[in-house]
């Protein structure tokens, strides 16, 4: 076993997708989608699903070593634990020498999404004055909602302000792409660098998660290897381009047949399944993407629904012949190469449970 402190790896803090409290086939909980990318003495958090902070603590990850937070898109199952990271994390960071932690993600959508053609009336939007905020609006809104708590601790306990410890950074989409949140959510593009430090370079592309836009996938390149995280998306060329020859691809997977059976409201079933079919990826499709991109190791996460039988996810083998994993919460998956006395050696990437 390689020394995990020296090998870049991901920890699947949570592997469930969707705005629910999920359980697996055995009735055990799966936490919300959240992934730690661990490189050297630092870790980087991709998405803040339900329980992300608790799971990071369980994995032995220290807030003082957190070097960045990356949000793929603004759905609640990817952001719901950001308040705990901001508010509880502030106490863990009081003696941190690392400085301000960036929160990198989408900007404001700019307008409400189109109304479903199955609608029979026009609903009233939440927060009509600002109905589609990006990460800056989200962070500011969280801190505003918790202002009583924050100010009690800042003024009475002399705690550091979360506003001084975290800095939202919205990804700027090149104007020449012709991005439109309604009609062109995933224009062809080359990856753009959205973050760099001395250990990682993080690139992003727009992905197809209509009507949620902008939505991004991220790739972390290190001196030893790379990992690409799809976010939520239908199959798209941008993701294949981003994941080209990556050591590890973490890709979402949905089981449409079993998912449809959990809805009792016929209208909601039809509208929701319309969304799932155009905005998500089946296991077979994820395998095809991995094959087209020349990926070394495919791991399926953001499993929907999580209680699907294992064979539903293993259908990816029909389209992908490389290493395949279906990780549980808190699994560790190394990627890339390590330095040995004989040069560079590939990290042993045995399938986790596939």
ZATI-595685 format. One line per field, with one value per residue (C-alpha): residue number from 1; z, y negated, x. Coordinates in steps of 0.001 Angstrom, whole numbers. Layout:
N
k = NUM ...
w = Z ...
v = Y ...
u = X ...
This chain:
354
k = 1 2 3 4 5 6 7 8 9 10 11 12 13 14 15 16 17 18 19 20 21 22 23 24 25 26 27 28 29 30 31 32 33 34 35 36 37 38 39 40 41 42 43 44 45 46 47 48 49 50 51 52 53 54 55 56 57 58 59 60 61 62 63 64 65 66 67 68 69 70 71 72 73 74 75 76 77 78 79 80 81 82 83 84 85 86 87 88 89 90 91 92 93 94 95 96 97 98 99 100 101 102 103 104 105 106 107 108 109 110 111 112 113 114 115 116 117 118 119 120 121 122 123 124 125 126 127 128 129 130 131 132 133 134 135 136 137 138 139 140 141 142 143 144 145 146 147 148 149 150 151 152 153 154 155 156 157 158 159 160 161 162 163 164 165 166 167 168 169 170 171 172 173 174 175 176 177 178 179 180 181 182 183 184 185 186 187 188 189 190 191 192 193 194 195 196 197 198 199 200 201 202 203 204 205 206 207 208 209 210 211 212 213 214 215 216 217 218 219 220 221 222 223 224 225 226 227 228 229 230 231 232 233 234 235 236 237 238 239 240 241 242 243 244 245 246 247 248 249 250 251 252 253 254 255 256 257 258 259 260 261 262 263 264 265 266 267 268 269 270 271 272 273 274 275 276 277 278 279 280 281 282 283 284 285 286 287 288 289 290 291 292 293 294 295 296 297 298 299 300 301 302 303 304 305 306 307 308 309 310 311 312 313 314 315 316 317 318 319 320 321 322 323 324 325 326 327 328 329 330 331 332 333 334 335 336 337 338 339 340 341 342 343 344 345 346 347 348 349 350 351 352 353 354
w = 0 -1010 1548 1021 2204 -848 -3448 -4905 -4263 -3941 -975 -1910 1037 -309 -3361 -3526 -5868 -5709 -3062 -730 2257 470 1605 -174 -841 2720 4200 5227 4489 1623 2116 -480 -3380 -2251 -3158 -1600 -3928 -1745 -3087 -866 2353 952 -35 -2374 -1979 -5013 -4180 -721 -601 2547 5264 3444 6537 8776 6241 5799 9565 9556 6845 9002 6748 8571 7660 8073 5084 2818 -178 -2257 -2702 -6182 -6950 -10189 -10268 -7992 -7254 -3551 -3454 -4424 -2100 926 3337 2302 5323 7728 5871 6191 9758 11531 9402 10552 14019 12655 10551 13307 13483 9830 8075 4603 4000 2273 777 -2676 -3454 -7229 -9204 -11474 -11730 -11811 -14440 -15402 -15808 -14587 -16350 -18970 -17671 -18267 -21205 -18870 -16545 -16207 -14391 -13826 -10368 -8251 -8091 -4849 -4267 -7424 -6846 -7305 -8426 -9857 -7824 -8410 -5775 -4769 -4169 -2355 -7 713 1243 3670 5723 5662 6849 9672 10514 14114 14729 12923 14644 18090 17635 15906 18507 21675 21151 18842 16220 12705 10193 7589 5108 5737 5478 2267 -1062 -3755 -7265 -10137 -13322 -16237 -19424 -22581 -24454 -27799 -26892 -27324 -24039 -23306 -20200 -22155 -25662 -25581 -22172 -23448 -26462 -27695 -25814 -24802 -21055 -19223 -16138 -13178 -10318 -9847 -6979 -6651 -6429 -8805 -11910 -12124 -15496 -16253 -19125 -19435 -19338 -20348 -17294 -18768 -17421 -14736 -16268 -16078 -14917 -14933 -14822 -13227 -13913 -11406 -12943 -10642 -11216 -10569 -12400 -12998 -11895 -13708 -11984 -14276 -12135 -13335 -17091 -20079 -22443 -24107 -26153 -23716 -20988 -23315 -24226 -20561 -19513 -22366 -21061 -17438 -14837 -13010 -14112 -11457 -13387 -12323 -13105 -13095 -13227 -15072 -14771 -10980 -10454 -12251 -9868 -6826 -8078 -7297 -8737 -12464 -13510 -11417 -12667 -16286 -15785 -13582 -15933 -18831 -16904 -15989 -19558 -20981 -18103 -16736 -17818 -17506 -16492 -20077 -21357 -18715 -19916 -23486 -22409 -20551 -23607 -25982 -23651 -23144 -19365 -17296 -14391 -14276 -10921 -10810 -8130 -7696 -7850 -8438 -6927 -4508 -3730 -7290 -7421 -8122 -11523 -12653 -12297 -13650 -16993 -17629 -18454 -21666 -22993 -20997 -20583 -18283 -14485 -13070 -9522 -7794 -4574 -1237 968 2347 -128 -1155 -4824 -5787 -9203 -11235 -10574 -7664 -7558 -6693 -6702 -10202 -11579 -11913 -11044 -11800 -8720 -8263 -9052 -8358 -8664 -5333 -5519 -9156
v = 0 -3358 -6134 -7993 -11233 -11130 -9841 -12197 -10741 -11517 -10741 -10246 -12118 -11581 -9637 -10300 -12790 -14549 -16652 -13790 -11899 -8739 -5172 -2317 1145 2238 -766 -2527 -6250 -7618 -11217 -13928 -14469 -15827 -14933 -15782 -15959 -15462 -16592 -16863 -18705 -20196 -19202 -20746 -20276 -19726 -20320 -20577 -18022 -16986 -16073 -17328 -18955 -15993 -13585 -15646 -15521 -11756 -11374 -13207 -16254 -19482 -22784 -24438 -22372 -23262 -25200 -25707 -24919 -24241 -24235 -22554 -24141 -25713 -22808 -22280 -18729 -20231 -23256 -22441 -21952 -25127 -26959 -24552 -24903 -28695 -28882 -25870 -26003 -29550 -28263 -25601 -28240 -30750 -29753 -28808 -30354 -29516 -32680 -33276 -30167 -30672 -29333 -28872 -28279 -29576 -33121 -34260 -32513 -35890 -34943 -32405 -29029 -28396 -27093 -23405 -22821 -20509 -23422 -24394 -27687 -30115 -29690 -32541 -32563 -32555 -35822 -37564 -40433 -37965 -34613 -32921 -33829 -32278 -31490 -35130 -35588 -32272 -33029 -36541 -35226 -32541 -35029 -37489 -34841 -33881 -37458 -37152 -34111 -35581 -38933 -37399 -35476 -38263 -40935 -38857 -36025 -37983 -35236 -35855 -36744 -34068 -36943 -37389 -33671 -32733 -34549 -33599 -33652 -33325 -31708 -34137 -32572 -33852 -36021 -34566 -31162 -32371 -30812 -31268 -29734 -28795 -27930 -27220 -25930 -23919 -25566 -23840 -25147 -24372 -23996 -27230 -27479 -28728 -28191 -27531 -27135 -25399 -21936 -21935 -23561 -23410 -23652 -23839 -23433 -24099 -20932 -20145 -20217 -22144 -24177 -24684 -26978 -27666 -24201 -23090 -20052 -20391 -18781 -18829 -18412 -17698 -16785 -13150 -12773 -14097 -13638 -14924 -15397 -15639 -17435 -16839 -16541 -14803 -13374 -16259 -16820 -19390 -16779 -14332 -17109 -17969 -14333 -13400 -10864 -11663 -9148 -9128 -10253 -10613 -10672 -10923 -8024 -7752 -4736 -6087 -2972 -2670 -6429 -6779 -4291 -6584 -9317 -9166 -12573 -11965 -15570 -15853 -12437 -13528 -16897 -15445 -12572 -15039 -16799 -13620 -12354 -15569 -16521 -13325 -10311 -6588 -4165 -2924 -6488 -7260 -4252 -5512 -8936 -7324 -5233 -8186 -10251 -7498 -7492 -5059 -4628 -5389 -5763 -6321 -8602 -10977 -7763 -8286 -6500 -5135 -2014 -732 2781 2913 4474 1256 -646 2220 1769 -690 2384 2742 -433 -724 1934 42 -58 -626 -1551 -2228 -3739 -3995 -7074 -7736 -5456 -6505 -6324 -7168 -8539 -9218 -8189 -8278 -8709 -5597 -4727 -3339 -6376 -6945 -4137 -4042 -4028 -699 -1505 1673 1331 370 2687 3324
u = 0 1387 1671 -1612 -47 2270 -189 -2786 -6221 -9883 -12088 -15713 -17208 -20726 -21910 -25670 -27298 -30636 -32437 -33369 -32006 -30880 -30219 -28497 -29903 -29147 -30959 -27731 -27508 -25470 -24419 -24894 -22531 -19194 -15610 -12257 -9265 -6174 -2804 245 -586 -3812 -7316 -9835 -13575 -15789 -19465 -20999 -23780 -25616 -23093 -19978 -18488 -19287 -17809 -14651 -14181 -14798 -12152 -9596 -9435 -8616 -10231 -6835 -5628 -8574 -7257 -10381 -14077 -15453 -19181 -20254 -23728 -26295 -28641 -29265 -27897 -24518 -24609 -26776 -23847 -22037 -23532 -21836 -18541 -18771 -20066 -18569 -15428 -14781 -13904 -11581 -9828 -9124 -5450 -4997 -1979 -3288 -5289 -8602 -10222 -11740 -15215 -15155 -18332 -21079 -22292 -25913 -28064 -29453 -33107 -35641 -35621 -38295 -41608 -42238 -44588 -46514 -47398 -51071 -50403 -47521 -45897 -44593 -40773 -38832 -36930 -38188 -35721 -32819 -34213 -31092 -27972 -24564 -21945 -21455 -25165 -25353 -22454 -23702 -27233 -26048 -24055 -26944 -29388 -27010 -26020 -27276 -25083 -22069 -22242 -22750 -19530 -17601 -18465 -18810 -16311 -13973 -14257 -13021 -15688 -16469 -16574 -12829 -12048 -13880 -14037 -16577 -15119 -17586 -16289 -16293 -17651 -15926 -18420 -17372 -18834 -22405 -23556 -27266 -28884 -32021 -30925 -27168 -26088 -23121 -21458 -18301 -15290 -11751 -11121 -10370 -8160 -10202 -7718 -4008 -1616 1750 121 -2849 -4221 -8011 -9735 -13437 -15873 -19557 -21657 -25236 -27510 -30423 -32153 -29512 -26935 -24142 -23055 -19424 -17175 -13728 -10362 -7497 -4043 -1112 2521 1562 -1728 -5213 -8801 -11885 -15255 -18266 -20799 -24357 -24609 -26044 -23426 -21575 -18438 -17060 -16729 -15005 -12560 -11918 -11430 -9071 -6486 -7353 -6215 -9552 -13007 -15692 -18947 -22571 -24941 -28726 -31057 -34088 -36247 -36104 -36223 -39552 -41203 -40823 -43172 -46901 -47862 -48298 -47663 -44505 -43369 -43652 -41933 -39171 -38443 -38311 -35532 -33663 -33618 -32167 -29841 -28257 -26213 -26891 -24142 -23829 -23508 -20866 -18904 -19103 -17812 -14905 -14034 -14178 -11979 -9386 -9910 -7826 -10252 -13984 -15752 -19504 -20933 -23894 -25912 -29642 -31418 -28850 -30884 -30511 -29017 -25257 -25827 -27527 -24226 -22119 -23871 -21035 -18935 -20932 -19281 -16031 -13330 -10966 -10921 -14404 -15428 -18723 -17380 -19131 -19011 -15523 -13751 -10232 -9260 -5655 -4773 -1665 1911 4321 8068 10087 13766 13262 11455 7713 5320 1599 -605 -2385 -6008 -7924 -11711 -13236 -16239 -17024
